[in-house]
C-alpha cells in the first residue's frame, strides 16, 4: 500500500511540469542534475541537522511533525550560521518554524526548540 501511494505521489509531482509518466521517462542527463552535485554539502548538512533537532523535539513532546514551532535558537560558529541562513526559508517551511534566532559561539551546533 505504501509503495502504491509513493508511486501516485511521484506521478502527481511529475505531471506538474512534464508530459506522460515518470516511470516511462528517460533518466536525467548529468547536466540536469548538476545543481545537486554543485550544492554546498555543508549547507545541506546543517539544514539536515537542524530539522532533525526540530523533529526530535516534536516527537518527544508527542506532537505531529506538522505542528507549529514558535521559535528555534541555533548556537554555532559564524560559518555554520551563514550556511543555515542560506537554507532558512526551506527550514521554516519544513519545520513549520516561526522565529529563528542565531547565537554565535564556538563548539558544536546546538538547537533549542520552543514549541
FIFI-211780 format. One record per residue: residue number from 1; residue in three letters; y, z, x of N, C-alpha, C in turn. Coordinates in steps of 0.02 Angstrom, whole numbers, padded with zeros to 5 digits. Example, Ala and Ser with C-alpha at 12.3 -4.5 7.8 and 13.67 -1.06 7.14 Angstrom:
<nodes>
NODE    k    r     n_y     n_z     n_x    ca_y    ca_z    ca_x     c_y     c_z     c_x
NODE    1  ALA  -00284   00390   00660  -00225   00390   00615  -00165   00390   00660
NODE    2  SER  -00112   00354   00642  -00053   00357   00684   00002   00394   00645
</nodes>
This chain:
<nodes>
NODE    k    r     n_y     n_z     n_x    ca_y    ca_z    ca_x     c_y     c_z     c_x
NODE    1  UNK  -00060   00000   00041   00000   00000   00000   00063   00000   00043
NODE    2  UNK   00064   00041   00097   00122   00044   00141   00134  -00022   00175
NODE    3  UNK   00081  -00054   00198   00089  -00119   00231   00118  -00170   00183
NODE    4  UNK   00096  -00169   00120   00123  -00215   00070   00197  -00205   00061
NODE    5  UNK   00220  -00143   00058   00292  -00130   00049   00332  -00152   00110
NODE    6  UNK   00304  -00142   00170   00338  -00165   00231   00344  -00241   00231
NODE    7  UNK   00293  -00275   00208   00295  -00348   00203   00348  -00370   00154
NODE    8  UNK   00352  -00336   00097   00404  -00353   00048   00473  -00342   00077
NODE    9  UNK   00482  -00288   00113   00547  -00273   00143   00566  -00325   00195
NODE   10  UNK   00517  -00345   00235   00530  -00396   00286   00551  -00462   00253
NODE   11  UNK   00516  -00481   00200   00533  -00543   00164   00603  -00539   00134
NODE   12  UNK   00621  -00481   00106   00686  -00473   00075   00742  -00480   00127
NODE   13  UNK   00735  -00445   00181   00787  -00449   00234   00791  -00519   00261
NODE   14  UNK   00736  -00551   00274   00735  -00620   00299   00772  -00667   00251
NODE   15  UNK   00763  -00657   00186   00794  -00702   00137   00870  -00696   00135
NODE   16  UNK   00898  -00643   00163   00970  -00635   00163   01005  -00690   00202
NODE   17  UNK   00973  -00718   00253   01007  -00770   00292   00961  -00827   00314
NODE   18  UNK   00900  -00829   00288   00853  -00882   00306   00817  -00909   00245
NODE   19  UNK   00792  -00969   00253   00751  -01001   00201   00678  -00989   00216
NODE   20  UNK   00636  -00991   00165   00564  -00985   00175   00542  -00914   00189
NODE   21  UNK   00482  -00909   00216   00451  -00844   00229   00456  -00825   00303
NODE   22  UNK   00470  -00762   00315   00472  -00737   00384   00403  -00744   00417
NODE   23  UNK   00351  -00741   00377   00283  -00744   00403   00262  -00814   00424
NODE   24  UNK   00301  -00864   00405   00286  -00933   00425   00337  -00960   00475
NODE   25  UNK   00385  -00918   00492   00438  -00939   00538   00414  -00936   00611
NODE   26  UNK   00445  -00978   00652   00429  -00978   00723   00457  -00915   00756
NODE   27  UNK   00426  -00894   00811   00453  -00839   00849   00522  -00857   00874
NODE   28  UNK   00568  -00808   00879   00635  -00824   00904   00634  -00845   00977
NODE   29  UNK   00680  -00888   00995   00688  -00909   01064   00719  -00851   01103
NODE   30  UNK   00710  -00851   01169   00736  -00797   01211   00811  -00789   01202
NODE   31  UNK   00847  -00844   01195   00920  -00841   01187   00940  -00803   01124
NODE   32  UNK   00898  -00807   01072   00913  -00774   01009   00904  -00698   01013
NODE   33  UNK   00865  -00675   01061   00853  -00604   01068   00890  -00574   01128
NODE   34  UNK   00931  -00613   01160   00966  -00590   01220   01011  -00531   01207
NODE   35  UNK   01038  -00525   01146   01082  -00469   01131   01046  -00402   01141
NODE   36  UNK   00981  -00400   01125   00944  -00337   01133   00928  -00324   01206
NODE   37  UNK   00914  -00377   01243   00899  -00369   01314   00960  -00347   01353
NODE   38  UNK   01019  -00370   01331   01080  -00354   01368   01113  -00290   01344
NODE   39  UNK   01088  -00261   01290   01118  -00199   01264   01112  -00143   01316
NODE   40  UNK   01162  -00102   01318   01162  -00045   01363   01108   00003   01339
NODE   41  UNK   01054   00008   01376   00998   00050   01357   01018   00124   01352
NODE   42  UNK   01067   00144   01391   01090   00213   01387   01123   00228   01320
NODE   43  UNK   01159   00179   01292   01189   00189   01226   01134   00199   01175
NODE   44  UNK   01082   00158   01178   01026   00165   01131   00991   00232   01140
NODE   45  UNK   00983   00254   01202   00950   00318   01215   00990   00376   01186
NODE   46  UNK   01056   00376   01197   01099   00429   01171   01096   00429   01094
NODE   47  UNK   01102   00371   01064   01100   00366   00991   01033   00392   00964
NODE   48  UNK   00979   00374   00997   00913   00397   00976   00909   00473   00979
NODE   49  UNK   00933   00502   01034   00930   00575   01042   00973   00612   00991
NODE   50  UNK   01031   00585   00976   01075   00618   00927   01045   00614   00858
NODE   51  UNK   01020   00557   00838   00992   00550   00770   00928   00592   00765
NODE   52  UNK   00891   00599   00819   00831   00642   00818   00850   00715   00806
NODE   53  UNK   00904   00737   00837   00928   00806   00828   00951   00817   00756
NODE   54  UNK   00984   00768   00727   01007   00773   00658   00948   00776   00610
NODE   55  UNK   00899   00733   00621   00840   00732   00577   00799   00796   00584
NODE   56  UNK   00796   00823   00645   00760   00886   00655   00793   00942   00617
NODE   57  UNK   00860   00945   00619   00896   00997   00582   00884   00991   00507
NODE   58  UNK   00884   00930   00482   00871   00920   00411   00800   00941   00393
NODE   59  UNK   00753   00923   00435   00683   00940   00423   00674   01016   00423
NODE   60  UNK   00703   01050   00471   00697   01123   00475   00729   01157   00414
NODE   61  UNK   00780   01126   00386   00813   01152   00325   00779   01128   00262
NODE   62  UNK   00725   01090   00271   00687   01061   00215   00731   01018   00170
NODE   63  UNK   00772   00977   00202   00816   00931   00167   00791   00859   00177
NODE   64  UNK   00809   00817   00131   00793   00746   00136   00830   00715   00194
NODE   65  UNK   00800   00665   00224   00833   00629   00279   00898   00596   00254
NODE   66  UNK   00904   00586   00189   00964   00556   00159   01018   00607   00144
NODE   67  UNK   01004   00671   00156   01053   00723   00142   01114   00715   00187
NODE   68  UNK   01172   00732   00160   01234   00727   00199   01238   00782   00251
NODE   69  UNK   01268   00766   00307   01282   00814   00360   01357   00823   00362
NODE   70  UNK   01379   00886   00357   01451   00900   00358   01482   00878   00424
NODE   71  UNK   01450   00899   00480   01478   00883   00545   01425   00893   00599
NODE   72  UNK   01436   00859   00655   01396   00873   00715   01444   00883   00773
NODE   73  UNK   01423   00923   00820   01461   00933   00882   01415   00912   00939
NODE   74  UNK   01438   00866   00979   01400   00842   01036   01433   00867   01099
NODE   75  UNK   01395   00905   01138   01420   00932   01201   01383   00895   01256
NODE   76  UNK   01420   00859   01298   01388   00821   01351   01440   00796   01401
NODE   77  UNK   01417   00758   01450   01462   00731   01501   01507   00678   01470
NODE   78  UNK   01560   00663   01505   01607   00611   01481   01573   00544   01474
NODE   79  UNK   01527   00528   01520   01491   00464   01516   01448   00460   01454
NODE   80  UNK   01413   00514   01439   01369   00514   01380   01411   00512   01316
NODE   81  UNK   01466   00548   01314   01510   00547   01255   01537   00476   01245
NODE   82  UNK   01556   00443   01298   01581   00374   01291   01527   00328   01263
NODE   83  UNK   01467   00336   01284   01411   00296   01257   01401   00311   01183
NODE   84  UNK   01407   00374   01166   01398   00393   01096   01452   00363   01052
NODE   85  UNK   01512   00362   01077   01568   00333   01039   01554   00259   01022
NODE   86  UNK   01518   00224   01066   01501   00154   01053   01453   00147   00994
NODE   87  UNK   01413   00198   00982   01364   00196   00927   01385   00239   00868
NODE   88  UNK   01445   00265   00869   01466   00314   00819   01460   00290   00747
NODE   89  UNK   01481   00230   00732   01478   00207   00662   01405   00201   00639
NODE   90  UNK   01362   00179   00683   01291   00174   00665   01261   00243   00655
NODE   91  UNK   01279   00290   00698   01254   00358   00691   01277   00390   00626
NODE   92  UNK   01341   00380   00609   01367   00407   00546   01327   00381   00487
NODE   93  UNK   01314   00316   00487   01278   00286   00431   01205   00308   00429
NODE   94  UNK   01172   00308   00486   01101   00326   00488   01089   00400   00473
NODE   95  UNK   01135   00443   00494   01125   00514   00484   01164   00543   00426
NODE   96  UNK   01203   00501   00391   01246   00525   00337   01291   00581   00362
NODE   97  UNK   01323   00567   00419   01363   00616   00455   01437   00609   00437
NODE   98  UNK   01468   00663   00420   01540   00664   00405   01581   00664   00469
NODE   99  UNK   01592   00722   00497   01635   00730   00555   01593   00734   00619
NODE  100  UNK   01618   00702   00672   01587   00706   00738   01638   00732   00787
NODE  101  UNK   01621   00787   00820   01664   00816   00871   01630   00810   00939
NODE  102  UNK   01670   00801   00991   01644   00794   01058   01671   00850   01102
NODE  103  UNK   01628   00878   01143   01647   00929   01192   01621   00906   01259
NODE  104  UNK   01666   00898   01307   01647   00876   01374   01622   00936   01414
NODE  105  UNK   01562   00928   01442   01533   00981   01484   01477   00950   01525
NODE  106  UNK   01464   00980   01582   01409   00958   01623   01343   00984   01595
NODE  107  UNK   01289   00953   01616   01222   00976   01596   01193   00933   01541
NODE  108  UNK   01139   00958   01513   01102   00923   01460   01146   00915   01397
NODE  109  UNK   01135   00860   01362   01170   00850   01299   01145   00900   01247
NODE  110  UNK   01191   00929   01210   01174   00973   01155   01206   00947   01091
NODE  111  UNK   01168   00948   01037   01193   00926   00972   01187   00984   00924
NODE  112  UNK   01244   01006   00897   01246   01059   00847   01260   01026   00780
NODE  113  UNK   01216   01040   00731   01220   01007   00666   01241   01058   00613
NODE  114  UNK   01294   01042   00575   01317   01083   00519   01300   01047   00455
NODE  115  UNK   01253   01074   00418   01231   01041   00356   01276   01059   00297
</nodes>
